[in-house]
């Protein structure tokens, strides 16, 4: 194999690796975008859960006070 052939082969391999890396970068960006979207949905759902828990805690506290008053 001549030097020119080796250089051609090396150039082809380099181009193939470059394309692979570019595809990986694009896939990672897409994955990051999807995770960011899911994170927003998750944050909204967690806000709703926390609000619900706060309402339940408030209701439980009112009930506890009422029971204490009735037993008092």
PQR file with spaces between the fields and no chain letter, atoms N, CA, C, O and H, PARSE charges and radii, in Angstrom:
ATOM       1  N    UNK     1       0.848   -1.172    0.000 -0.4000 1.5000
ATOM       2  CA   UNK     1       0.000    0.000    0.000 -0.0000 2.0000
ATOM       3  C    UNK     1       0.894    1.236    0.000  0.5500 1.7000
ATOM       4  O    UNK     1       1.804    1.370    0.819 -0.5500 1.4000
ATOM       5  N    UNK     2       0.612    2.129   -0.937 -0.4000 1.5000
ATOM       6  CA   UNK     2       1.449    3.330   -1.057 -0.0000 2.0000
ATOM       7  C    UNK     2       1.045    4.352    0.000  0.5500 1.7000
ATOM       8  O    UNK     2       0.009    4.232    0.653 -0.5500 1.4000
ATOM       9  H    UNK     2      -0.127    2.020   -1.603  0.4000 1.0000
ATOM      10  N    UNK     3       1.886    5.346    0.142 -0.4000 1.5000
ATOM      11  CA   UNK     3       1.601    6.425    1.103 -0.0000 2.0000
ATOM      12  C    UNK     3       0.313    7.147    0.704  0.5500 1.7000
ATOM      13  O    UNK     3      -0.507    7.480    1.559 -0.5500 1.4000
ATOM      14  H    UNK     3       2.728    5.444   -0.389  0.4000 1.0000
ATOM      15  N    UNK     4       0.140    7.384   -0.587 -0.4000 1.5000
ATOM      16  CA   UNK     4      -1.079    8.050   -1.037 -0.0000 2.0000
ATOM      17  C    UNK     4      -2.319    7.224   -0.699  0.5500 1.7000
ATOM      18  O    UNK     4      -3.337    7.774   -0.279 -0.5500 1.4000
ATOM      19  H    UNK     4       0.807    7.113   -1.282  0.4000 1.0000
ATOM      20  N    UNK     5      -2.238    5.944   -0.877 -0.4000 1.5000
ATOM      21  CA   UNK     5      -3.369    5.077   -0.538 -0.0000 2.0000
ATOM      22  C    UNK     5      -3.646    5.113    0.964  0.5500 1.7000
ATOM      23  O    UNK     5      -4.796    5.155    1.402 -0.5500 1.4000
ATOM      24  H    UNK     5      -1.412    5.498   -1.219  0.4000 1.0000
ATOM      25  N    UNK     6      -2.574    5.096    1.729 -0.4000 1.5000
ATOM      26  CA   UNK     6      -2.749    5.171    3.178 -0.0000 2.0000
ATOM      27  C    UNK     6      -3.393    6.496    3.591  0.5500 1.7000
ATOM      28  O    UNK     6      -4.281    6.536    4.443 -0.5500 1.4000
ATOM      29  H    UNK     6      -1.640    5.062    1.373  0.4000 1.0000
ATOM      30  N    UNK     7      -2.927    7.567    2.972 -0.4000 1.5000
ATOM      31  CA   UNK     7      -3.506    8.881    3.271 -0.0000 2.0000
ATOM      32  C    UNK     7      -4.976    8.936    2.871  0.5500 1.7000
ATOM      33  O    UNK     7      -5.805    9.483    3.599 -0.5500 1.4000
ATOM      34  H    UNK     7      -2.205    7.535    2.280  0.4000 1.0000
ATOM      35  N    UNK     8      -5.291    8.371    1.719 -0.4000 1.5000
ATOM      36  CA   UNK     8      -6.691    8.331    1.290 -0.0000 2.0000
ATOM      37  C    UNK     8      -7.535    7.534    2.282  0.5500 1.7000
ATOM      38  O    UNK     8      -8.631    7.956    2.651 -0.5500 1.4000
ATOM      39  H    UNK     8      -4.618    7.927    1.127  0.4000 1.0000
ATOM      40  N    UNK     9      -7.030    6.396    2.707 -0.4000 1.5000
ATOM      41  CA   UNK     9      -7.765    5.561    3.664 -0.0000 2.0000
ATOM      42  C    UNK     9      -7.929    6.289    5.001  0.5500 1.7000
ATOM      43  O    UNK     9      -8.995    6.262    5.616 -0.5500 1.4000
ATOM      44  H    UNK     9      -6.140    6.053    2.407  0.4000 1.0000
ATOM      45  N    UNK    10      -6.863    6.926    5.425 -0.4000 1.5000
ATOM      46  CA   UNK    10      -6.913    7.684    6.671 -0.0000 2.0000
ATOM      47  C    UNK    10      -7.906    8.842    6.563  0.5500 1.7000
ATOM      48  O    UNK    10      -8.645    9.115    7.509 -0.5500 1.4000
ATOM      49  H    UNK    10      -5.997    6.948    4.926  0.4000 1.0000
ATOM      50  N    UNK    11      -7.926    9.507    5.443 -0.4000 1.5000
ATOM      51  CA   UNK    11      -8.870   10.601    5.220 -0.0000 2.0000
ATOM      52  C    UNK    11     -10.302   10.090    5.260  0.5500 1.7000
ATOM      53  O    UNK    11     -11.168   10.720    5.866 -0.5500 1.4000
ATOM      54  H    UNK    11      -7.326    9.285    4.674  0.4000 1.0000
ATOM      55  N    UNK    12     -10.557    8.963    4.625 -0.4000 1.5000
ATOM      56  CA   UNK    12     -11.896    8.369    4.642 -0.0000 2.0000
ATOM      57  C    UNK    12     -12.321    8.020    6.065  0.5500 1.7000
ATOM      58  O    UNK    12     -13.456    8.279    6.464 -0.5500 1.4000
ATOM      59  H    UNK    12      -9.853    8.451    4.133  0.4000 1.0000
ATOM      60  N    UNK    13     -11.406    7.435    6.822 -0.4000 1.5000
ATOM      61  CA   UNK    13     -11.716    7.061    8.211 -0.0000 2.0000
ATOM      62  C    UNK    13     -11.986    8.305    9.049  0.5500 1.7000
ATOM      63  O    UNK    13     -12.889    8.323    9.886 -0.5500 1.4000
ATOM      64  H    UNK    13     -10.483    7.225    6.498  0.4000 1.0000
ATOM      65  N    UNK    14     -11.193    9.340    8.813 -0.4000 1.5000
ATOM      66  CA   UNK    14     -11.373   10.590    9.541 -0.0000 2.0000
ATOM      67  C    UNK    14     -12.744   11.193    9.229  0.5500 1.7000
ATOM      68  O    UNK    14     -13.443   11.651   10.133 -0.5500 1.4000
ATOM      69  H    UNK    14     -10.460    9.325    8.133  0.4000 1.0000
ATOM      70  N    UNK    15     -13.121   11.194    7.972 -0.4000 1.5000
ATOM      71  CA   UNK    15     -14.429   11.727    7.577 -0.0000 2.0000
ATOM      72  C    UNK    15     -15.557   10.904    8.195  0.5500 1.7000
ATOM      73  O    UNK    15     -16.554   11.463    8.653 -0.5500 1.4000
ATOM      74  H    UNK    15     -12.553   10.823    7.237  0.4000 1.0000
ATOM      75  N    UNK    16     -15.407    9.601    8.211 -0.4000 1.5000
ATOM      76  CA   UNK    16     -16.426    8.741    8.808 -0.0000 2.0000
ATOM      77  C    UNK    16     -16.543    9.010   10.299  0.5500 1.7000
ATOM      78  O    UNK    16     -17.653    9.084   10.825 -0.5500 1.4000
ATOM      79  H    UNK    16     -14.597    9.147    7.839  0.4000 1.0000
ATOM      80  N    UNK    17     -15.434    9.154   10.980 -0.4000 1.5000
ATOM      81  CA   UNK    17     -15.455    9.466   12.406 -0.0000 2.0000
ATOM      82  C    UNK    17     -16.078   10.842   12.667  0.5500 1.7000
ATOM      83  O    UNK    17     -16.835   11.016   13.622 -0.5500 1.4000
ATOM      84  H    UNK    17     -14.532    9.094   10.553  0.4000 1.0000
ATOM      85  N    UNK    18     -15.761   11.793   11.828 -0.4000 1.5000
ATOM      86  CA   UNK    18     -16.331   13.140   11.963 -0.0000 2.0000
ATOM      87  C    UNK    18     -17.847   13.084   11.829  0.5500 1.7000
ATOM      88  O    UNK    18     -18.562   13.704   12.616 -0.5500 1.4000
ATOM      89  H    UNK    18     -15.147   11.652   11.052  0.4000 1.0000
ATOM      90  N    UNK    19     -18.336   12.357   10.854 -0.4000 1.5000
ATOM      91  CA   UNK    19     -19.783   12.220   10.675 -0.0000 2.0000
ATOM      92  C    UNK    19     -20.424   11.531   11.880  0.5500 1.7000
ATOM      93  O    UNK    19     -21.503   11.924   12.322 -0.5500 1.4000
ATOM      94  H    UNK    19     -17.756   11.853   10.214  0.4000 1.0000
ATOM      95  N    UNK    20     -19.764   10.516   12.402 -0.4000 1.5000
ATOM      96  CA   UNK    20     -20.285    9.812   13.571 -0.0000 2.0000
ATOM      97  C    UNK    20     -20.385   10.752   14.766  0.5500 1.7000
ATOM      98  O    UNK    20     -21.391   10.764   15.475 -0.5500 1.4000
ATOM      99  H    UNK    20     -18.887   10.197   12.043  0.4000 1.0000
ATOM     100  N    UNK    21     -19.348   11.529   14.981 -0.4000 1.5000
ATOM     101  CA   UNK    21     -19.356   12.476   16.101 -0.0000 2.0000
ATOM     102  C    UNK    21     -20.450   13.527   15.897  0.5500 1.7000
ATOM     103  O    UNK    21     -21.135   13.893   16.851 -0.5500 1.4000
ATOM     104  H    UNK    21     -18.530   11.519   14.405  0.4000 1.0000
ATOM     105  N    UNK    22     -20.619   14.008   14.683 -0.4000 1.5000
ATOM     106  CA   UNK    22     -21.670   14.993   14.409 -0.0000 2.0000
ATOM     107  C    UNK    22     -23.052   14.408   14.691  0.5500 1.7000
ATOM     108  O    UNK    22     -23.915   15.092   15.242 -0.5500 1.4000
ATOM     109  H    UNK    22     -20.063   13.710   13.908  0.4000 1.0000
ATOM     110  N    UNK    23     -23.263   13.153   14.318 -0.4000 1.5000
ATOM     111  CA   UNK    23     -24.537   12.492   14.616 -0.0000 2.0000
ATOM     112  C    UNK    23     -24.748   12.349   16.118  0.5500 1.7000
ATOM     113  O    UNK    23     -25.849   12.567   16.622 -0.5500 1.4000
ATOM     114  H    UNK    23     -22.562   12.597   13.870  0.4000 1.0000
ATOM     115  N    UNK    24     -23.690   11.982   16.824 -0.4000 1.5000
ATOM     116  CA   UNK    24     -23.787   11.835   18.277 -0.0000 2.0000
ATOM     117  C    UNK    24     -24.125   13.173   18.938  0.5500 1.7000
ATOM     118  O    UNK    24     -24.935   13.224   19.864 -0.5500 1.4000
ATOM     119  H    UNK    24     -22.796   11.804   16.415  0.4000 1.0000
ATOM     120  N    UNK    25     -23.517   14.229   18.471 -0.4000 1.5000
ATOM     121  CA   UNK    25     -23.792   15.560   19.019 -0.0000 2.0000
ATOM     122  C    UNK    25     -25.251   15.925   18.783  0.5500 1.7000
ATOM     123  O    UNK    25     -25.920   16.423   19.689 -0.5500 1.4000
ATOM     124  H    UNK    25     -22.859   14.187   17.719  0.4000 1.0000
ATOM     125  N    UNK    26     -25.745   15.684   17.584 -0.4000 1.5000
ATOM     126  CA   UNK    26     -27.143   15.993   17.272 -0.0000 2.0000
ATOM     127  C    UNK    26     -28.090   15.165   18.141  0.5500 1.7000
ATOM     128  O    UNK    26     -29.087   15.686   18.641 -0.5500 1.4000
ATOM     129  H    UNK    26     -25.201   15.280   16.848  0.4000 1.0000
ATOM     130  N    UNK    27     -27.785   13.885   18.323 -0.4000 1.5000
ATOM     131  CA   UNK    27     -28.616   13.022   19.168 -0.0000 2.0000
ATOM     132  C    UNK    27     -28.606   13.498   20.616  0.5500 1.7000
ATOM     133  O    UNK    27     -29.644   13.504   21.278 -0.5500 1.4000
ATOM     134  H    UNK    27     -26.975   13.462   17.917  0.4000 1.0000
ATOM     135  N    UNK    28     -27.443   13.894   21.103 -0.4000 1.5000
ATOM     136  CA   UNK    28     -27.351   14.381   22.474 -0.0000 2.0000
ATOM     137  C    UNK    28     -28.133   15.671   22.664  0.5500 1.7000
ATOM     138  O    UNK    28     -28.785   15.859   23.692 -0.5500 1.4000
ATOM     139  H    UNK    28     -26.600   13.889   20.565  0.4000 1.0000
ATOM     140  N    UNK    29     -28.072   16.551   21.690 -0.4000 1.5000
ATOM     141  CA   UNK    29     -28.851   17.799   21.786 -0.0000 2.0000
ATOM     142  C    UNK    29     -30.352   17.497   21.818  0.5500 1.7000
ATOM     143  O    UNK    29     -31.098   18.102   22.588 -0.5500 1.4000
ATOM     144  H    UNK    29     -27.543   16.398   20.855  0.4000 1.0000
ATOM     145  N    UNK    30     -30.779   16.571   20.989 -0.4000 1.5000
ATOM     146  CA   UNK    30     -32.196   16.188   20.956 -0.0000 2.0000
ATOM     147  C    UNK    30     -32.595   15.554   22.285  0.5500 1.7000
ATOM     148  O    UNK    30     -33.653   15.863   22.833 -0.5500 1.4000
ATOM     149  H    UNK    30     -30.173   16.079   20.364  0.4000 1.0000
ATOM     150  N    UNK    31     -31.749   14.671   22.797 -0.4000 1.5000
ATOM     151  CA   UNK    31     -32.029   14.046   24.096 -0.0000 2.0000
ATOM     152  C    UNK    31     -32.117   15.088   25.201  0.5500 1.7000
ATOM     153  O    UNK    31     -33.013   15.025   26.043 -0.5500 1.4000
ATOM     154  H    UNK    31     -30.890   14.420   22.352  0.4000 1.0000
ATOM     155  N    UNK    32     -31.192   16.047   25.205 -0.4000 1.5000
ATOM     156  CA   UNK    32     -31.215   17.104   26.217 -0.0000 2.0000
ATOM     157  C    UNK    32     -32.478   17.948   26.115  0.5500 1.7000
ATOM     158  O    UNK    32     -33.049   18.349   27.129 -0.5500 1.4000
ATOM     159  H    UNK    32     -30.465   16.098   24.521  0.4000 1.0000
ATOM     160  N    UNK    33     -32.913   18.217   24.884 -0.4000 1.5000
ATOM     161  CA   UNK    33     -34.137   18.994   24.690 -0.0000 2.0000
ATOM     162  C    UNK    33     -35.339   18.248   25.246  0.5500 1.7000
ATOM     163  O    UNK    33     -36.182   18.837   25.923 -0.5500 1.4000
ATOM     164  H    UNK    33     -32.449   17.891   24.060  0.4000 1.0000
ATOM     165  N    UNK    34     -35.418   16.942   24.958 -0.4000 1.5000
ATOM     166  CA   UNK    34     -36.540   16.138   25.459 -0.0000 2.0000
ATOM     167  C    UNK    34     -36.537   16.074   26.982  0.5500 1.7000
ATOM     168  O    UNK    34     -37.592   16.174   27.609 -0.5500 1.4000
ATOM     169  H    UNK    34     -34.733   16.464   24.409  0.4000 1.0000
ATOM     170  N    UNK    35     -35.357   15.908   27.583 -0.4000 1.5000
ATOM     171  CA   UNK    35     -35.265   15.861   29.040 -0.0000 2.0000
ATOM     172  C    UNK    35     -35.673   17.193   29.658  0.5500 1.7000
ATOM     173  O    UNK    35     -36.301   17.224   30.717 -0.5500 1.4000
ATOM     174  H    UNK    35     -34.500   15.826   27.074  0.4000 1.0000
ATOM     175  N    UNK    36     -35.318   18.287   28.999 -0.4000 1.5000
ATOM     176  CA   UNK    36     -35.705   19.602   29.507 -0.0000 2.0000
ATOM     177  C    UNK    36     -37.228   19.749   29.478  0.5500 1.7000
ATOM     178  O    UNK    36     -37.820   20.278   30.419 -0.5500 1.4000
ATOM     179  H    UNK    36     -34.808   18.261   28.139  0.4000 1.0000
ATOM     180  N    UNK    37     -37.854   19.285   28.406 -0.4000 1.5000
ATOM     181  CA   UNK    37     -39.315   19.332   28.316 -0.0000 2.0000
ATOM     182  C    UNK    37     -39.949   18.464   29.398  0.5500 1.7000
ATOM     183  O    UNK    37     -40.905   18.879   30.053 -0.5500 1.4000
ATOM     184  H    UNK    37     -37.373   18.856   27.642  0.4000 1.0000
ATOM     185  N    UNK    38     -39.414   17.257   29.585 -0.4000 1.5000
ATOM     186  CA   UNK    38     -39.940   16.362   30.618 -0.0000 2.0000
ATOM     187  C    UNK    38     -39.751   16.972   32.001  0.5500 1.7000
ATOM     188  O    UNK    38     -40.602   16.818   32.877 -0.5500 1.4000
ATOM     189  H    UNK    38     -38.637   16.920   29.053  0.4000 1.0000
ATOM     190  N    UNK    39     -38.648   17.654   32.189 -0.4000 1.5000
ATOM     191  CA   UNK    39     -38.383   18.303   33.466 -0.0000 2.0000
ATOM     192  C    UNK    39     -39.416   19.361   33.783  0.5500 1.7000
ATOM     193  O    UNK    39     -39.840   19.500   34.930 -0.5500 1.4000
ATOM     194  H    UNK    39     -37.957   17.778   31.477  0.4000 1.0000
ATOM     195  N    UNK    40     -39.824   20.109   32.764 -0.4000 1.5000
ATOM     196  CA   UNK    40     -40.858   21.134   32.968 -0.0000 2.0000
ATOM     197  C    UNK    40     -42.179   20.489   33.380  0.5500 1.7000
ATOM     198  O    UNK    40     -42.860   20.969   34.285 -0.5500 1.4000
ATOM     199  H    UNK    40     -39.480   19.996   31.832  0.4000 1.0000
ATOM     200  N    UNK    41     -42.527   19.407   32.712 -0.4000 1.5000
ATOM     201  CA   UNK    41     -43.766   18.683   33.046 -0.0000 2.0000
ATOM     202  C    UNK    41     -43.668   18.134   34.467  0.5500 1.7000
ATOM     203  O    UNK    41     -44.616   18.242   35.245 -0.5500 1.4000
ATOM     204  H    UNK    41     -41.973   19.017   31.976  0.4000 1.0000
ATOM     205  N    UNK    42     -42.523   17.548   34.802 -0.4000 1.5000
ATOM     206  CA   UNK    42     -42.321   16.981   36.133 -0.0000 2.0000
ATOM     207  C    UNK    42     -42.424   18.064   37.198  0.5500 1.7000
ATOM     208  O    UNK    42     -43.040   17.853   38.243 -0.5500 1.4000
ATOM     209  H    UNK    42     -41.753   17.461   34.170  0.4000 1.0000
ATOM     210  N    UNK    43     -41.822   19.229   36.936 -0.4000 1.5000
ATOM     211  CA   UNK    43     -41.889   20.343   37.885 -0.0000 2.0000
ATOM     212  C    UNK    43     -43.330   20.788   38.105  0.5500 1.7000
ATOM     213  O    UNK    43     -43.737   21.058   39.235 -0.5500 1.4000
ATOM     214  H    UNK    43     -41.322   19.401   36.087  0.4000 1.0000
ATOM     215  N    UNK    44     -44.091   20.863   37.030 -0.4000 1.5000
ATOM     216  CA   UNK    44     -45.492   21.272   37.151 -0.0000 2.0000
ATOM     217  C    UNK    44     -46.279   20.247   37.975  0.5500 1.7000
ATOM     218  O    UNK    44     -47.085   20.616   38.829 -0.5500 1.4000
ATOM     219  H    UNK    44     -43.760   20.644   36.112  0.4000 1.0000
ATOM     220  N    UNK    45     -46.040   18.969   37.713 -0.4000 1.5000
ATOM     221  CA   UNK    45     -46.733   17.925   38.456 -0.0000 2.0000
ATOM     222  C    UNK    45     -46.340   17.942   39.933  0.5500 1.7000
ATOM     223  O    UNK    45     -47.190   17.764   40.805 -0.5500 1.4000
ATOM     224  H    UNK    45     -45.386   18.669   37.019  0.4000 1.0000
ATOM     225  N    UNK    46     -45.070   18.153   40.209 -0.4000 1.5000
ATOM     226  CA   UNK    46     -44.632   18.213   41.596 -0.0000 2.0000
ATOM     227  C    UNK    46     -45.236   19.421   42.314  0.5500 1.7000
ATOM     228  O    UNK    46     -45.578   19.333   43.493 -0.5500 1.4000
ATOM     229  H    UNK    46     -44.380   18.298   39.500  0.4000 1.0000
ATOM     230  N    UNK    47     -45.367   20.542   41.614 -0.4000 1.5000
ATOM     231  CA   UNK    47     -46.031   21.711   42.200 -0.0000 2.0000
ATOM     232  C    UNK    47     -47.466   21.366   42.590  0.5500 1.7000
ATOM     233  O    UNK    47     -47.935   21.746   43.663 -0.5500 1.4000
ATOM     234  H    UNK    47     -45.089   20.614   40.657  0.4000 1.0000
ATOM     235  N    UNK    48     -48.150   20.649   41.717 -0.4000 1.5000
ATOM     236  CA   UNK    48     -49.525   20.264   42.006 -0.0000 2.0000
ATOM     237  C    UNK    48     -49.592   19.315   43.204  0.5500 1.7000
ATOM     238  O    UNK    48     -50.475   19.443   44.052 -0.5500 1.4000
ATOM     239  H    UNK    48     -47.769   20.340   40.846  0.4000 1.0000
ATOM     240  N    UNK    49     -48.670   18.376   43.273 -0.4000 1.5000
ATOM     241  CA   UNK    49     -48.631   17.450   44.405 -0.0000 2.0000
ATOM     242  C    UNK    49     -48.371   18.217   45.697  0.5500 1.7000
ATOM     243  O    UNK    49     -49.032   17.973   46.706 -0.5500 1.4000
ATOM     244  H    UNK    49     -47.953   18.272   42.585  0.4000 1.0000
ATOM     245  N    UNK    50     -47.425   19.131   45.672 -0.4000 1.5000
ATOM     246  CA   UNK    50     -47.104   19.896   46.878 -0.0000 2.0000
ATOM     247  C    UNK    50     -48.285   20.761   47.313  0.5500 1.7000
ATOM     248  O    UNK    50     -48.550   20.885   48.509 -0.5500 1.4000
ATOM     249  H    UNK    50     -46.888   19.329   44.852  0.4000 1.0000
ATOM     250  N    UNK    51     -48.992   21.354   46.365 -0.4000 1.5000
ATOM     251  CA   UNK    51     -50.181   22.134   46.712 -0.0000 2.0000
ATOM     252  C    UNK    51     -51.240   21.240   47.345  0.5500 1.7000
ATOM     253  O    UNK    51     -51.872   21.620   48.331 -0.5500 1.4000
ATOM     254  H    UNK    51     -48.776   21.253   45.393  0.4000 1.0000
ATOM     255  N    UNK    52     -51.430   20.065   46.786 -0.4000 1.5000
ATOM     256  CA   UNK    52     -52.396   19.118   47.335 -0.0000 2.0000
ATOM     257  C    UNK    52     -52.020   18.693   48.747  0.5500 1.7000
ATOM     258  O    UNK    52     -52.881   18.598   49.622 -0.5500 1.4000
ATOM     259  H    UNK    52     -50.916   19.756   45.985  0.4000 1.0000
ATOM     260  N    UNK    53     -50.736   18.439   48.968 -0.4000 1.5000
ATOM     261  CA   UNK    53     -50.275   18.065   50.306 -0.0000 2.0000
ATOM     262  C    UNK    53     -50.472   19.204   51.296  0.5500 1.7000
ATOM     263  O    UNK    53     -50.852   18.970   52.444 -0.5500 1.4000
ATOM     264  H    UNK    53     -50.037   18.516   48.257  0.4000 1.0000
ATOM     265  N    UNK    54     -50.221   20.420   50.866 -0.4000 1.5000
ATOM     266  CA   UNK    54     -50.427   21.573   51.746 -0.0000 2.0000
ATOM     267  C    UNK    54     -51.899   21.689   52.129  0.5500 1.7000
ATOM     268  O    UNK    54     -52.219   21.986   53.280 -0.5500 1.4000
ATOM     269  H    UNK    54     -49.913   20.610   49.934  0.4000 1.0000
ATOM     270  N    UNK    55     -52.796   21.458   51.172 -0.4000 1.5000
ATOM     271  CA   UNK    55     -54.241   21.513   51.475 -0.0000 2.0000
ATOM     272  C    UNK    55     -54.628   20.399   52.438  0.5500 1.7000
ATOM     273  O    UNK    55     -55.405   20.627   53.365 -0.5500 1.4000
ATOM     274  H    UNK    55     -52.537   21.217   50.237  0.4000 1.0000
ATOM     275  N    UNK    56     -54.097   19.200   52.233 -0.4000 1.5000
ATOM     276  CA   UNK    56     -54.376   18.088   53.142 -0.0000 2.0000
ATOM     277  C    UNK    56     -53.854   18.381   54.552  0.5500 1.7000
ATOM     278  O    UNK    56     -54.531   18.097   55.540 -0.5500 1.4000
ATOM     279  H    UNK    56     -53.466   19.014   51.480  0.4000 1.0000
ATOM     280  N    UNK    57     -52.680   18.935   54.634 -0.4000 1.5000
ATOM     281  CA   UNK    57     -52.116   19.279   55.940 -0.0000 2.0000
ATOM     282  C    UNK    57     -52.979   20.319   56.645  0.5500 1.7000
ATOM     283  O    UNK    57     -53.233   20.219   57.845 -0.5500 1.4000
ATOM     284  H    UNK    57     -52.131   19.166   53.831  0.4000 1.0000
ATOM     285  N    UNK    58     -53.418   21.299   55.902 -0.4000 1.5000
ATOM     286  CA   UNK    58     -54.290   22.335   56.463 -0.0000 2.0000
ATOM     287  C    UNK    58     -55.594   21.708   56.974  0.5500 1.7000
ATOM     288  O    UNK    58     -56.039   22.016   58.079 -0.5500 1.4000
ATOM     289  H    UNK    58     -53.212   21.380   54.927  0.4000 1.0000
ATOM     290  N    UNK    59     -56.196   20.841   56.178 -0.4000 1.5000
ATOM     291  CA   UNK    59     -57.435   20.165   56.585 -0.0000 2.0000
ATOM     292  C    UNK    59     -57.202   19.307   57.824  0.5500 1.7000
ATOM     293  O    UNK    59     -58.028   19.303   58.738 -0.5500 1.4000
ATOM     294  H    UNK    59     -55.834   20.592   55.280  0.4000 1.0000
ATOM     295  N    UNK    60     -56.091   18.582   57.865 -0.4000 1.5000
ATOM     296  CA   UNK    60     -55.780   17.741   59.021 -0.0000 2.0000
ATOM     297  C    UNK    60     -55.596   18.591   60.272  0.5500 1.7000
ATOM     298  O    UNK    60     -56.029   18.207   61.359 -0.5500 1.4000
ATOM     299  H    UNK    60     -55.420   18.584   57.123  0.4000 1.0000
ATOM     300  N    UNK    61     -54.963   19.726   60.120 -0.4000 1.5000
ATOM     301  CA   UNK    61     -54.767   20.615   61.272 -0.0000 2.0000
ATOM     302  C    UNK    61     -56.099   21.150   61.788  0.5500 1.7000
ATOM     303  O    UNK    61     -56.310   21.223   62.998 -0.5500 1.4000
ATOM     304  H    UNK    61     -54.611   20.037   59.238  0.4000 1.0000
ATOM     305  N    UNK    62     -56.990   21.521   60.890 -0.4000 1.5000
ATOM     306  CA   UNK    62     -58.322   22.000   61.290 -0.0000 2.0000
ATOM     307  C    UNK    62     -59.062   20.889   62.025  0.5500 1.7000
ATOM     308  O    UNK    62     -59.689   21.140   63.055 -0.5500 1.4000
ATOM     309  H    UNK    62     -56.819   21.462   59.907  0.4000 1.0000
ATOM     310  N    UNK    63     -58.997   19.671   61.511 -0.4000 1.5000
ATOM     311  CA   UNK    63     -59.676   18.532   62.153 -0.0000 2.0000
ATOM     312  C    UNK    63     -59.087   18.251   63.535  0.5500 1.7000
ATOM     313  O    UNK    63     -59.818   17.988   64.491 -0.5500 1.4000
ATOM     314  H    UNK    63     -58.487   19.467   60.675  0.4000 1.0000
ATOM     315  N    UNK    64     -57.759   18.309   63.628 -0.4000 1.5000
ATOM     316  CA   UNK    64     -57.113   18.060   64.910 -0.0000 2.0000
ATOM     317  C    UNK    64     -57.575   19.074   65.952  0.5500 1.7000
ATOM     318  O    UNK    64     -57.892   18.713   67.086 -0.5500 1.4000
ATOM     319  H    UNK    64     -57.165   18.522   62.852  0.4000 1.0000
ATOM     320  N    UNK    65     -57.610   20.333   65.563 -0.4000 1.5000
ATOM     321  CA   UNK    65     -58.065   21.379   66.496 -0.0000 2.0000
ATOM     322  C    UNK    65     -59.520   21.157   66.906  0.5500 1.7000
ATOM     323  O    UNK    65     -59.886   21.333   68.068 -0.5500 1.4000
ATOM     324  H    UNK    65     -57.353   20.627   64.642  0.4000 1.0000
ATOM     325  N    UNK    66     -60.329   20.773   65.945 -0.4000 1.5000
ATOM     326  CA   UNK    66     -61.750   20.544   66.255 -0.0000 2.0000
ATOM     327  C    UNK    66     -61.897   19.391   67.250  0.5500 1.7000
ATOM     328  O    UNK    66     -62.656   19.491   68.214 -0.5500 1.4000
ATOM     329  H    UNK    66     -60.032   20.629   65.001  0.4000 1.0000
ATOM     330  N    UNK    67     -61.162   18.290   67.012 -0.4000 1.5000
ATOM     331  CA   UNK    67     -61.210   17.155   67.920 -0.0000 2.0000
ATOM     332  C    UNK    67     -60.738   17.563   69.318  0.5500 1.7000
ATOM     333  O    UNK    67     -61.349   17.186   70.318 -0.5500 1.4000
ATOM     334  H    UNK    67     -60.545   18.209   66.229  0.4000 1.0000
ATOM     335  N    UNK    68     -59.656   18.330   69.383 -0.4000 1.5000
ATOM     336  CA   UNK    68     -59.159   18.788   70.684 -0.0000 2.0000
ATOM     337  C    UNK    68     -60.195   19.647   71.404  0.5500 1.7000
ATOM     338  O    UNK    68     -60.368   19.536   72.617 -0.5500 1.4000
ATOM     339  H    UNK    68     -59.160   18.636   68.571  0.4000 1.0000
ATOM     340  N    UNK    69     -60.884   20.503   70.648 -0.4000 1.5000
ATOM     341  CA   UNK    69     -61.921   21.345   71.231 -0.0000 2.0000
ATOM     342  C    UNK    69     -63.075   20.505   71.761  0.5500 1.7000
ATOM     343  O    UNK    69     -63.592   20.758   72.849 -0.5500 1.4000
ATOM     344  H    UNK    69     -60.744   20.593   69.662  0.4000 1.0000
ATOM     345  N    UNK    70     -63.480   19.488   70.969 -0.4000 1.5000
ATOM     346  CA   UNK    70     -64.592   18.636   71.382 -0.0000 2.0000
ATOM     347  C    UNK    70     -64.213   17.778   72.588  0.5500 1.7000
ATOM     348  O    UNK    70     -65.046   17.538   73.462 -0.5500 1.4000
ATOM     349  H    UNK    70     -63.060   19.283   70.085  0.4000 1.0000
ATOM     350  N    UNK    71     -62.984   17.324   72.642 -0.4000 1.5000
ATOM     351  CA   UNK    71     -62.545   16.497   73.753 -0.0000 2.0000
ATOM     352  C    UNK    71     -62.221   17.346   74.990  0.5500 1.7000
ATOM     353  O    UNK    71     -62.304   16.875   76.124 -0.5500 1.4000
ATOM     354  H    UNK    71     -62.307   17.519   71.932  0.4000 1.0000
ATOM     355  N    UNK    72     -61.852   18.610   74.742 -0.4000 1.5000
ATOM     356  CA   UNK    72     -61.391   19.503   75.790 -0.0000 2.0000
ATOM     357  C    UNK    72     -62.299   19.754   76.883  0.5500 1.7000
ATOM     358  O    UNK    72     -61.966   20.502   77.802 -0.5500 1.4000
ATOM     359  H    UNK    72     -61.785   18.993   73.820  0.4000 1.0000
